[in-house]
Every structure is written in structure tokens, then in C-alpha cells.
Amino acid sequence: MKTLTLIGLFVPVPWIFEVHMQARWILPLLMLMAPVAQSSVVMAQPVPVQTGGYLAGQAPVDILKLLPPPPAHNSPQDIADRSVYAASALGIGGTGWKAAQAQAATTSPAFMETLSCALGVKVSKETTPVTMDVLIRVLTDFGPPMSQAKTYYKRARPFTTDAGQACDPMVAAGQGDKLGFAYPSGHSGLGWLWALILGDAAPARAEPIRAWGQGVGDHRMDCRVHWSSDVAAGRILAVSVYDRVSMTPAYQADIKKVSAELAKAPAITCPAG
């Protein structure tokens, strides 16, 4: 089966099609294809609903109400964003830069290794299939509003403003435009959302898991591919999605299964730091 990539995760084409072809797009197309008895019929606008994920059948997160616009030029937050970006140049090639390189692609073994170290067990499709299914499923709830905001605001990535260095290999290859728009940060939101979920499943590991989740976002600034406000906005979206998802009976049942699976997963030992 062909696959596409969402926030660096490879998923089946029918899944990604289902996520993005929401009812507000599908229903008008069906109505146009159906015969109409009277040309004067007024067609009501369909109410957007979430497809797939834990929030299936519900209205999706209203991202344009949830998040403020990116900081206006020369506003205090914009000045802070640019100051953080300028300071990050001092870290090029350093510890944070290298950690960011390891997490540049969320499908990479290096990324999953950092998550496994936070949990203290090997996380993979082979060793923890239920856990992976839950982590992928929740992206169905997270992905559409994140993509909507990126497309709506079209915020440029920081390295495009000064032709600066960034740790992502696509930037080094002159293909930085393929990273898409900046606001909000998908990596930051994914990291924090997964940390909240895995903290439910493994409360004894909540502290290192949340440190990992925060680090995923922080490393996007180390990588110089996101402004600090992009990272903050990604976490806001993550909390909003988590708050709604965690109230569903399906999630509450699944998280018990994840907890049991992680308790039996092979333990690993990682180097300090």
C-alpha cells in the first residue's frame, strides 16, 4: 500500500485521505453530484465533523479560535522570537543541535530511541503494537487542525528570513521549503501530546516522559526551524486535543491496554543524558 507522510510519520494513503477529506469538503461534492429537482434549492452548509481518531463524529478543534495569530511584526513576542532565533546560532553544532538532528524525522530509529529511553522500555510496532496504534490514532485528531493553522497563517520558518543554518537535512540540501509553514510546530505538539498520553499509561515514568515531550519542542528551536511562539502554539493545541480525547470511553479503555503492554515490554538502559 502506498504511504504518505504526516508530521514525519508514514501512514497508509486511505488513512491520510480520510483525515483531510473532512465532511465539510465531502458533503458539498456529493451534493453537487446528486440530481437537484429545483435549481432554486438553497443548500445548507454542513457542520464540520472530525473523521477517524478518538473524536470521530465530533466537531474538530477550532484551531483559529484556540490559537492567536502569529506575533505581529515588531511586537514584543516577535522581538522575543527573533532574539531566541539569533541566540540559537551560538548552538550550531552543539549538544542541542545534535539532539535536534536525531529528532528531525519522527519515523527515524533515533527519534523512537529517545522516546524509548524516556519510557524505559523499547517502543516499536513489534514490541508495543497497542501503544503505537494509540499514538498513531491520536494524530488523526491532532493533524487536521494543525495543518489548517499552518495553511491559514502561512508563517515563514526562521531560517528563511536570513538564509541561516538549520539542522534539518532538507535545509542543508536546499529544500527547506518542503518543511512547510511554521505555525504551529507539529513536532512540538506531537511530542507534548504523546507525553501526556504516555504519562497516563506509565505514571511512574511521567517526569522523564514529559521532559522528553518538552525537549522535542525545544529542539525545534535548537534546530533553527521554528520560532519560540510556534513551539508554544504546538503545545497549546496538544493540550486541547488531549483534554478532549482523554474524556472519550475509547481512549480510557485503550490507555489501560497500553499500560498493561508497557508493563510487559522489554526494559532498556540508555546512557545518561
N, C-alpha and C positions, 0 to 999 in steps of 0.2 A: 504493500500500500504506500502511495506517495505521502510525503510528510511536508509540513511547513513549520516555521519556527515562530514561537510566541514568547517574547522575553527570553530568548535563547533556549527555549525548551522545544524539542521536536515532538510534534503531536500529529495524529492522523488528519489528513485533509478533510474528511467528513466532520470531524470534531471542530476544527477551526471554522469551517463553513457554518456550522450550527451556531457557534458563538457569535459570529459577526452578522449573520443574516437574521437579525432580530425581527420580531413581529412587526415593528413599525415600518420595516422595509418589505417584508414578505407579503403582508396583507394588502398593501396598495397594489403590488404586482398582480396578485391573484384577482383583485377586484377589476383591474384593467383587462385581464384575460377573460373574465366571465362576461356573458352576454348581459346587456342592460336594456330593460324594457322601455324606459323613458330616458331620453337624453338629458332631461332636466333634473334627474335624481341627484340629490346632494349626498356625497359620500363623507361620512364622519371620519375624522382622523383617529386611527387606532391608538389605544393607550400602550406605550412601550411596556413590554414584559421581558423578564430575564428568561433565557432558554438554557437548559442544562444547569450543571452545578447544583449547589445546595439551595440556591434562591430561585430555582425554576418556577415559573408561574407568577413570580412577584415582580414588582417594578424594580428595575435595576437602580443601583446607587446613582443619585442625581449629582454627578460629579461637578457640574457647572455651578450648582448651589453649594456643594460641600466645600470646594476649594475657591479661594480668591484668585484673581488673575495673577500671573507672574508679576514681580515687582516692577513698578513704573521706572523709567529711566531717571537716574539720579535721585531716586527715593532712598531713604535710609537703608531699606533692605537691599536695594540694588547696589548701593555702595558697599554694604557688608558682603554681598555675593562676590563682588569684584575683588574685594580685599582678600577673601578666603582663596579665591582662584589665583590671585597674584602670589600669595604666600605659598601655595602648593607647588610652585616652580622650584622652591628650595628642596622639595622632597623627591624630585625626579631621580629615579634610580635607587631610592632608599627603601627602607623596610615596608612602609605603607604602599609605595609604588609597586613593589614586588608582590605584596599580598593582593593588591588590586588586580594585577595581571593574572593571578591564579583564579580570580573570581570573575574574569571578564566574560566568560561564557558559562551560563548556568547549567549547561549539559556536560561540561567538562569533568573528567575524573577529579581534577584538582578542586573544583568547586564543591563537589559532593564529599570529598575527603574532609574539607573544612567543616561541613555540616556534621559529618560522622564524628569528628573529633569533639564537637560541641556536645553531641548526644552521648558519646562514649560507646557507641555501637556502630557497626557497619550498616549504612543506609544505601540500599540499591534495589533495583527491581527483583533481583534474585534473592536477597536476604530479607527484605522488608517490603513485599509487594503491596500489602494493605496500606502501609504508610505512604508509599509512593502514589498509590491510587488517590488517596485523600489529598495529598499535596498537589497533584495534577488537577483533581476535580475542583478545588477551590480557586484555581486560576481561571476557571470558566466564569466565576463571579467577579474576579479581580480584573481580568484582561479588558473587557469591553469599556468600562468607564475610564480606565487608564488610557486606552487608545483614543477614546473620544476627546479627552482633555488635551492629549498631545496634538491631535489633529486640529482642534479648535484654536488653541493658543499659538501653535507653531513657533515655540520658543527655540532660538538657536542655541546650540551647545557652546560652552565657553571657549573651547579650542578654536572654534570658527571665527571668533572675534579678533584674534591676534595671530592666527596661524601657529598657535603654540603646540607644544608637545602633549601627547596623551598616551596612556599606556595601552589602549586598545589596539590590537594588531591591524584593524581596518583603518585606523587613523594613520598609522605608520605606512600603510600601503596606499595612502592617498584616497581611501574610500570611506572617509569619515561620514559622508552624507548618508551612508547605508545604516548608520545607527539611528536615524530618525530624529524626531524632535526631543527636546529636553524635559519638558514639564508636564506631568510629574515624573520622577525617576521610577522606572519599572523595577530595576534591581532593588532599590531601597524598599519599595512597597512589598515586593516578593519576600525579601529577607525578613522584614518585620512581621508580615502575615504568617509565614512559616514558623517563625519563632514563637508567636502567640499560640499557634496550633500545637506545636510540639511541646510547648510548656504545659499545655493541658494534658497531653499524653504522658509526659515524663516530668512531673513537677519537681522531682528530686534534682533534675538537671536544668531547671528553669533559668538559673542565673547564667551559666555558660551558654545556654541556647539563646537567651536574649542578648548577651554580649555579642554572640555571632551575628544575630539579626541586625543589631545596630552597626556592627562592623561592615556588613555588606553595603549598607548605605554610605557609611563614612569612606569606604574605599573607592566609591564612585567619585568622591571629591579628590582623593589621593590620585586617582587615575586621570583627573582633569577632564572628565567627560560630562560632569554635572555641576550646576551651581548648588550652593548650600540650600537654597529655597526649594529646588527640585527634590532634593533628598527629604526635606521636611514634609513636602506635599505628598510624596510617595507613602510616608509613614501614616499620614492622616487618612489617606484612602485605605491603607491596610487595616487600620483600627475600625474604620466604618464598615468595611466588608466583614471583618472578624466579628464585630458586635452583632451583626445580623445573622451571619452563618452559624455562630455558636448557639443561637437560640432555636435552631431547627432540630426536630427529633432525629433526622437522618444523621446530622453531624454528631449529635450526642451519642448515638448508637455506634457510629464509626470510630469515634475517639476512644471508646472502650476497647475496640478491636485493635486499634493502633497501640494503645497502652500495653495490651497483652502481648502483641507481636514484638514490641521493642524490649519488653522484659526478657524475651527468649532469644533476641538477636545476638549474634556473636560480638563479644566485647572487643574493643580495640584500645591500644595505648598509643598516644600521639606525643611527639616531642613537646616539651614545654615551650609556650609562646607561639 
